[in-house]
């Protein structure tokens, strides 16, 4: 898992490319874009919940400090650190 602790500052926006139904959960920093792979399926918000949990761990903040700003149903998402 990539170390994203530099994003832990309040007000930081994180661009994420989501990949649900992956073989394993992981976070990869790829040329400024954060790619999050989760095993959860993209239905009823399950994948978004898994992404928030994994991203919060990588950033080093509680889940409650991450907010999904854009991309609720798409693969490209924007999260804000509160």
N, C-alpha and C positions, 0 to 999 in steps of 0.2 A: 504494500500500500504506500502510495506517495505521501510525503510529508508536506502538508499544506498549511502549517501553522502560521505562515506569513499572511494568510487570509483572515486571521482571527480578529482583525480590527473592526469595530462597529462601523457600519455603513459600507463595508466592502461588498461589492457585487461579484458573484462568481458565475461565469458562463459554464454550463455543464452540457455535455452530450450524453444522453442516457441510452443504455443498451439493456433493456429488460430481457428476461428469459435467457440469461447468459449461463455458462457452465459453472461459474463461481463468482462470488462477490469480490470486486476490487475497484480501486480508484487509481487512475493513471493520469499524470500531468503530461500532456502532449503539445508542445509548442504553444503554451499559453492557454490551451483549452483543457479543461478538466473532463476526462471521460470516466463515467461511473458505470460499471457493469454490475447488475444485480440478478439474482436467480428468480426474483419475484415476477409474477405475471402482471401485465399492464391492465388490470381491471379493478374497478372499485377503489382506486387509489393505493393499491398494495405496492406497486413499484415505486411510486412517489414516497411512500412511507419508508421503504427500504433504502431509497436513495438518500433521504434526509438523515436516517440513522447512520449510514456509512460515511456520508460526507461530514457530518458533525464529528464523528470519531477522527477522521483524517485531518480536519481543521483544528480539532482540540477544543471544541465548544460543546455545551449541552444542546440537545436537539431543539429545545425551546428558543435558542438564539438564532436559528436558521428559519428564514421565511421564503416560500416560493413566490417570486414576484411575477414571473412569466413562464408559460409553457406547461400548464397543468396537464394537457393531453398530448403534447408533442414530445419529440425526442430532444429538441433543443430547449433548455431551461435556464432560467436566471434565478439564483438564490441570493438573498441579502443577509448579511450577518447583523444581528441586532445588538 
